[in-house]
Amino acid sequence: MRNKKRWFMILILFSLIFISINISLLSPEWVGYSDDGKWKAILYKDKQLKTNSYFGKFKWMGSSNELKQIKVTFTQYRVNGKYRAGDPDVKKSASHSNINDLSFVGFTSRPGNKDRLVAIIHWTNGIHSYQDAIVLKMEKKSIWSELSNLFNKF
């Protein structure tokens, strides 16, 4: 009986160590929302690439009716006040038609834990023009959220 308890405790200990290692290997994401909640910005590591590169994208969180009129004219990305993507002096006039696949930075390095990240989106609804500066905060992923994402794909 003592041997069974000992083996059971060893199994639990190794399981906890395994879970802890997996959680520590998960790459964090940086996430933020516009003040009106219509835009979400995400900086993430693409797991399919073998590099340590991070990518940033915007996601529309507003109504689907409003989405039909939206044109994004320009995006920018700043780290600690310095532009890493999107020239601060040049505003592109081209509009992005695919709002659901809209990036603000690609192949960038992982930010430091104390870096201040801001994703900026310039957009219009055909009547008014807007500029939203979205501050990104680091969110640690959990093993459970990753498992949930995996099961949601099926």
Stockholm file with secondary structure:
# STOCKHOLM 1.0

chainA/1-154         MRNKKRWFMILILFSLIFISINISLLSPEWVGYSDDGKWKAILYKDKQLKTNSYFGKFKWMGSSNELKQIKVTFTQYRVNGKYRAGDPDVKKSASHSNINDLSFVGFTSRPGNKDRLVAIIHWTNGIHSYQDAIVLKMEKKSIWSELSNLFNKF
#=GR chainA/1-154 SS CHHHHHHHHHHHHHHHHHHHHHHHHSCCEEEEECTTSSEEEEEEECTTSSSCCEEEEEEECSCHHHHTTCEEEEEEEEETTEEEESCTTCCCCCCBSCGGGEEEEEEECCCCTTCCEEEEEEEECSSCEEEEEEEEEEECCCHHHHHHHHHHTC
#=GC SS_cons         CHHHHHHHHHHHHHHHHHHHHHHHHSCCEEEEECTTSSEEEEEEECTTSSSCCEEEEEEECSCHHHHTTCEEEEEEEEETTEEEESCTTCCCCCCBSCGGGEEEEEEECCCCTTCCEEEEEEEECSSCEEEEEEEEEEECCCHHHHHHHHHHTC
//
